[in-house]
Structures are given as structure tokens and as C-alpha cells.
Amino acid sequence: KIKKAMGKEAVEGESGGIKKIR
């Protein structure tokens, strides 16, 4: 799943965290 975090593209980690990809 891809969600926008702080105006940047981010992907949800299995641990429920958010990893920055851009």
C-alpha cells in the first residue's frame, strides 16, 4: 500500500511503520 506522508510518497511497512521511498 502506498500512502502520502508529509507530502512525500511513502510505503507502509509490515510492522505498521512508514518507510520513505522518495
Buried (B, 14 or more C-beta within 10 A) or exposed (E): EEEEBEEEEBEEEEEEEBEEEE
